[in-house]
Amino acid sequence: MAQAFPEIEEAVRRLPDDTAIDCELIVWEAGRLAFDRLQQRMHRRGAAAARAALAFPAHLVAFDLLRVHGQNLTGRPFSDRYAALQALFLEEGLAAPWSLCPTTTDPEQAATWLVYRPSWERSPAAWRRPPPRCWAATTRAGACGTPTAPRR
């Protein structure tokens, strides 16, 4: 996959040795996620991959730090791992194509992130996803529990 995403390969090389970040590979187009562009890029190599990287650059949205400098963090609470992820971003100067996924323990803030507004809908009465036991707005961004009592 590294051959198809040269900008991502370069970004990953900036990480310290023996580091594992749980993240999502995405491509943006016209202000929204473009999964079709991501799929198209997966099969490109060489000069075609370099051109695709310029036309539709990929990004890594990081949301959890699993291992850093060989130290396994998976036994720690998410709040500790996220703080370590924020510190890693600062220490290593991680910037585009890296992006840090926002997080909150505030149910009201989380609810604002979970409003679904199709690009063709302009009315303020946007659709809202029902809050089941685990709910999410996008891949890997969400909350577990209920909106009034999120679990950590």
Buried (B, 14 or more C-beta within 10 A) or exposed (E): EEEBBBBBEEBBEEBEEEBBBBBBBBBBEEEEBBEEBBEBBBEBEEEEBEEBBEEBBBBBBBBBBEBBEEEEBEEBEBEEBBEBBBEBBEEEEBEEBBBBBEBEEEBEEBBEBBEEEEEEEEEEEEEEEEBEEEBBBBEEBBBEBBEEEBEE
